[in-house]
């Protein structure tokens, strides 16, 4: 089994609607397992993540900061 199948990429996001799809698609070129942690975004970041296949996500109801997001 290659590292691409073993590794889990965590992408913390907050109001990243303009770039999140590009970041995820580029990451999927190398890694299969992606978890996005939406830290209470108030834009369309979460809806864009939900439309992508094979991406898991967690969503906070309010912004907690990056440190809390990846705990």
C-alpha angles and dihedrals in degrees: 000000000000126000089252089067096043102044123085115207116209116201115188111203138186121175094337099142093135097055110018097092092050092048093049095046091050091047091050089059088071108019131047100196116065129167119187117199109202108203099206099299115191096200130064096284094114095047090052091050091049091056093058119090124234094017119121120204145187121200128203117210090222137023111272101168131256095281093058091042094063099040 
